[in-house]
Each structure stands twice: as structure tokens, then as C-alpha cells.
Amino acid sequence: MRPLTPFPPLQNVTPRPSALQAPVLFTLLVLATLLLPACDEGGPTQPTSPAYVELLSGDGQAVVAGGLFPETVVVEVRDEADRPVPDQLVMVRVDQGDGWVPGPNPRTDEDGRVRLPWYAGTEPGVDQRLRLSAGGISVTVHGEVLTPVPGVSYTGHRAFVEYIPGSLPLVITAPHGGTLRPGDIPEREWGTMVRDYATDDMAYRLADALEERVGARPHLILLHLHRTRLDANRDLEEAAQGNPLAERAWHEFHHWTEVAMKRVKADHGEGFYMDLHGHGKHDDFELGYLLTRSDLEATAEELDQEWAVSKSSLRTLAEDSSLPFSQLIRGEESLGTLYEEEGYTSVPSPVRPYPSGPFFSGGYNTRRHGCREGGAICGYQLELNRENVRDNPVNRQAFAEAHARVMERFFKVHYGVNLANLPPAP
Ligand SMILES: [Zn+2]
């Protein structure tokens, strides 16, 4: 029962109040009228406004950069009489670090509690702070971000997304090779649904083959959800189509890609990015630099102009390169040539300067994580055909080893870097 002690007994009030006292008496009478009946009925049963926000769990944890803190953050909101306050809006704010909490600001359950998954930010060493407040009362949760260890597999919520860090200046993402179709994520209703066959296995092999060849691994980010559940190479709306679990996996995928990018910049200053895909259109590789089929139909002279450079995912590499842009994308030292020399026909390349039909020029990931908007990490979308490349483990292994040789050469020529002899990370 709510105590009424702050109010003096009415019988002590003088029957002839002065002019100054009259408003006070009136207020007291009104308050007493409002409160006394409630008291007679046993006191207010509904909790009132929040007086305490108590942190029950989730403080003081550590997790790898971009990872989900293992313990759920739980806070309880209580009123002045120590009763839980249900259905109370709790404001969630990241106060320090670039961590994130999925979903909108939550409301407390009937026990006055909210439970929140909390993802660490991308920068190891930055103290992570999350502030939760209800009715003007707040509590701060602290967390620590650990440096990713090369070769260790980290997974996010329900292992839909996997990050295997590396130490090379190379980041590989594989958004379409997943096979998981959990029952609580419905099928997407629109967009492309076809899985890129075996690109998950191929991504592992690309990383292992590079380690075998140069003694260090690229960063690898894989989506294990089937494309019918999430398309991580689309903007959030088309990718997840409103499903919160799928949205969460989408954020994890891109958050970890950003972790990898920051690691590469911190370790090497610059680097390269590949978004790995598979297509079923013909028997050539398609190298997507964000240049469309009609862009690529331009002459070398036209391609060497600023318009082509500035719309491509090789923008900053091209601006720093001594090669004309047309040479960078289809000259003797272009990626297309390097793959051709390994026996894989590729567009664009000197022999196949532009596509003869529909062409994948690069998607959301290449636009978002490449260097078209600037930055030190350029990249491309690699679309592998299936036959003799992805169709069986022997062919996948052969391509993975060829790709390691291609990357070694590419970095030597275009970045002046010997992948087999990189200085140790700072
Ligand atoms: Zn794809």
C-alpha cells in the first residue's frame, strides 16, 4: 500500500486559514480525496513509473570484433515500491563503440524485464558501452572487443553467418552458397532465389589454397542461410523482406565484412575485396567491376576517361595506377588475363573485352564494400561458371589453387606487394 505520511492529518488544520494557506489547504484536500479511497481499497495495484533500472546480466563480457556477446543483456525496471513495471518502453543507445542491438526499442515483459542481444563493434580495444533507460533512469553496460584470431571460425546467431579472419590484405565474401532453411524464417516472396551452387565450399578452398601457397589466409565471410531465406547481396528490404531473424543475419554479414575491412586497413593500409558467386549462363567467368555490358562495349580510349573510373569498383586502385583504366580491367595484367592464363575463359579480358549477352556487373556488396565511393579497399564480383569449375571437389580444388596463383600475381603487379612475404601485422 502506498503510504500517505507526507500529508498532515486534516484535523490539525486551522478552521480559519489565512489567505496564503488557503490554496495549500485546497490542494491537500484534493489530494486526500484522490488518495484516501484508493487506500481504503487496499492501495494502487498497478505499478507506477520506473524508479529503478537494474542490470541483471550481460555486463563485463568480451567477444571478438563484430561478434554477439555470449550472455544476453537483461535489465529489470521497477517502481518506487519495488514492483516490476511491465510494458515500459526501454530506450537502447550505443554510447561508445560501433556495436548494435537488433530491432526497435523494446518494452518490458510482465516481469518488468527486457532481454537484448548485443553485438560488439568493429574496433578491438574500444570500450563498448550500451545505455538502457526507462522513464529517465538509465544503466550502462560495458563490454570488451577482442582482436579476431586468423583461422578461427566465429559464428553469429544460430550460426547463420560465419567469419574466419585472416591476415592477408584480401577479404572474400560468399553470400549465395548457403543451404540452411530454418522453419522460423519464411521463404522470401520476391527477388532471385537460386543458390550459387558450392560457392560455400569454394570459399573455404580459396582461403585454404592461399594459406597453402603464401602462408597466410584471406578474411572469409559466409552466409549459411539459403538464398530463399536471405539474400545478403541485396539491400536490407529486398534481402530479408521484413523477417527479423533474416535481418539480423544480414547485419551480421555486413558488420563482419566491415570488421575484416578495418583489419586489412589497420594491418596493411590497403587491400582487395572479392564477392564470390556462381552463374549458369555460359562457360566464362564474369568479372564485375560495376561496369555494365554497354560500358564494356566502349573503346579503350573511351574507357580511359574519368566516367568509367569513377563508376567502377576499382576506382582508387585505378587512380593510383600507372596503367590506363582499360588496361587495368582488360589488359595483359588484368584479372581477366590472369584467369585466362590459368585456363579459365573470362570477361572482360583481352580476348573477350565485353560480354556477348546478359552480364552480372556487380551487386550490392561490390557497391557497398568496394571503392567506388572511395577508400583503400577496391574489389570485384567474381561469377564462376559451373562446369569444370564448381561442379565437383576436384575441379573446385584446382580452381582454388589457380586462384591463389592469380592473387599472388595480381598483388605483386598492382599493389607491389608480395603476399608470401608480408611484414608481420602490427
Ligand atoms: Zn550470386
Boltz pocket constraint, residues with backbone or C-beta under 6 A from the ligand:
constraints:
  - pocket:
      binder: B
      contacts: [[A, 176], [A, 194], [A, 196], [A, 276], [A, 277], [A, 278]]
      max_distance: 6.0
